[in-house]
């Protein structure tokens, strides 16, 4: 039996960087700036020591959520996920790009949000409440919004999720899919779109430049929670990194610097 002819691996790095990395390459600068080294740890992590000594900071760090009490709140039901093994959930998870016109129930949306970033243990003295996603220092720099397009019991529009109270508050009109993403067809097909944003300073005051890595990791953890929860609920889902950051930030009234959009995910009944 003849052996297959080996095919050389394409060197993609050369296509990106050429012969050498540009000293001003933004990705390289960010990666270098966020590296942790023995000689810089005291300077980069001075917020860690300050937090240990400052009671006011400790109290503030336990209230990691955007909240506008002037907006009416919609209490979400306590909706547990169906019994399903992790192995089965992982095996069944697939990206879905076309959804049916069926509505998402409020219970399904509540279960998705709770599994993504909801509270899993109540707060205790000097300790914050814990949530479904791991967070560096339990600082929880993320905020979750939902573009409810076809959710039973909700008017269409964008809602902010408050995980500490497990409520939604309507903050804006629904997104124009064509205006915010080149994947408008997928967004328009979805029953609900999860928008994960970050308040960078919540983590950066303690961890310096390293916090940017931590925040992106947390967004990944949170989004994966949502995808697995959707699978357990029998729903389809897909993550979209293709969106127009500035337009989405403007829709959510984010400045794009201290707070900005990171990733979106679409949910609905698979077609």
N, C-alpha and C positions, 0 to 999 in steps of 0.2 A: 504493500500500500504506500503510495507516494505521499510525502509530506507536503502540506500547503506551503506555497511560496510566502515567506514573511513579508509583510507590508510595513515599511518604516512609519513610525509615528510622526505626524506633522508637528513641527516645532512652532506652536502658536505663539509662544513668547516672543520669538523674533519678529513676528508680524505686528505685535503690539509695541514692543520697545525698540526694535531695530538692533543695532549692535550693542547699545548700552542704554541703561535707564536714564531718562532726562532728569537732571538734578532738581528741576522745578516741577516734576510730575506731581499733580495734586494727590493722587492715591498714595504715592510713595511718601510724600510729606506727612500725610495723615497717619500712615502706618508707623513711620518713624517717631512722630510726635507722641503717639499713644503707647509706645513701648515702655515697659517698666524695667528699670535697671537699678542695681544696688546703690550706685552713686547718686541717683536722682530720686529715690523712693521717698526720702524725707520731704523734699520739695513738692513732688507730685501728689503725695498723700497727706499733706498737712491738714486737709479737711477731716481726715479720719481722726486725728488727735483733737482737733477743735470740737468735733461733734461729741467726743467723749466727755469734754469739760463744760459744754454749753447746754444748759437745760432748755433754754428757749429754742435752740436748734433741734433738740431731741423732740420737743413737743410739735414743732412745725413739721418735722419729718414723718410724724405719725398721721398727718392729714394730707396724704398725697392724692388729691383729686381736685379737678376743676369743679366749681359749683356756683350756680347762679340761682339763689333761692327765690328770686323774683319770677322765674319761669315756672309754670305749673309742672308738676311731676306726675308721671304715670308709673304706678307701682307694678312691678313685674311679678308674675306668679313664681312660686318655688317649684321649679320643674326639673326633677332629676332625670338623668340620662337613662335610657334602657339598659338592662343588663346585657353586656357584651364583652367578651374577653379582649384584652389588649392585642393579642396575637391576631384574632379575627378582624379587629378594627384596622390594624395596620395592613393586613392582607387585602382588605376590601377598598381601602382609600384610593380613589382615582380623581384626577382632575376632569371636571365637566365644563364644557363650554357652551352648551345649549340647555336651557331649562324650560319646563312647561309653564303655561300661564297660571298654574295653581297657586293659591295663596300659601304663605307661610303662616303657621299659627303663632299667636303670641307666646304660647308655651314653648314652642320650638325655638323661637328667638331668645326667650329667657334662658333656656337651657344652653344655647350656644354661647351667650354672653357670660353666663355664670361659669361655664367650663373654661372659657378663654382667660378671664381675668377676675373672676368673682372671688369673694371672701371665702376662705376655707377654714379659718380659725379666727375667733374674735380677738380684739385688742386687749392687752393686759398693761398694767402700769409699766411705763418705760419701754414697752414693746408695741409695735404696730399690729394691726390685723394682718394675717397672712392670706395670700391669694393663690390662685390656681397655677400661676406661672412663677418660676424662680426669678428673684430680683436681687441684684447686688446690693447688699446692705439693707434689704427690704425697703428701698426708697421709692420704688414703683413710679418711674418717670413717664409711663405711658398713659395716654387717654384714648378711649374707644368711642367712636361715633358710628352710627348706623344710618345708612341711606335706605329708609324703609320704602320700598317701591310697591310691594304687594304683600303686606302683612295684615292679617285679619285683626281688626280692632285698633289699627293705627292709621291716622291720616298719612298720606305720602309726605315725605320730608326727611330732614336730617335730624337725628336725635343724639344727644350725648348720654353715654351710659355712666351712671354713678355706681360703682361696685360696692361702696360702703353702705349705701342705702338700697341698692338693687332697684333703682328706678331709672326711667328715661325722661329726658327733658328735650323738647323740640327746640332746635336752635336756628334752623335755616330751612329754606325751601329745598326741594329735592334737586339732586345734581342733574345738569344737562350732560348726559353721557358723552355726547360728541365733543363737548367743550373741555372735558377733563381727561379724556383718555383716547388713545388710538384704538383701543379695544371696546369701542362703544357698543358693538353688537352683543358682546358678552354681558356688559353691565345692564343694558336694556332688557336682556332676557332674564336676569336674576330677579328673585323676589326681594332680596336684601343684600346690601353691600356693607361689609365691615371695613371701617377706615381706622387704621392704627396710627396714632400720632405720638410724638415725644415732646415732653417738657425737659429739655436737656439739662438745665441747671439743677434740677432735683437730684440728679446723680453726679453732675460735674463738680458741685461745690465740695463733695467729699472725695471723689476719685480723680479729679483733674481730667486730663485728656483721655485717660484710660476709660473714662465713663462713656465715651462715644461707642467704644466696642461693646461695653456692657449693655448699653441701651439697644443697640442693634440686635444683640443676642436675645434680649428679652422680647423684642418684637417678634423674632422668629419663634421663640417658645410659645408666645401667646397665640400667634397665628396657627401654629401646628395644633395647639389645643382645640382651636375652633374647627379645623379641618377634621380632626378625629371625632369631635363631638358631632359634626354634621354626618359623618359616616355612620356613627352609632344610631343617629336619628333617622337614617334612611334617606338622607338628603345628599344632593350633589354639591360640590364646591370647587373653587379654583382660586389660587393666589395670582394677583396681577401686580407686577412691578412696573408695568407700562402705564403711567399716568402723568399728567402735566402738573408738576409739583406746585408751581406758583398759582395756577388757577384753583387747584384743590385747596391750598392753604388760604387763598382769598375767600373761598366759599365758606370755610370754617372759621374765618377771622383769625388766622394764625399769622404771625409776623414772618415766618419762614426762617428765623434765626434762633430765637430762644425756644420756639415751638414750631414743629413742622411735621408734615405727613411723612410716613415711612413706607407703608404698604397697604394694599387693599385686598379684600377677598370677597368673592361673590358666592351666594348660596341660593338654593332653590331645589325644586323637585326635578330630578334628572329627566331629560327628554328621551 
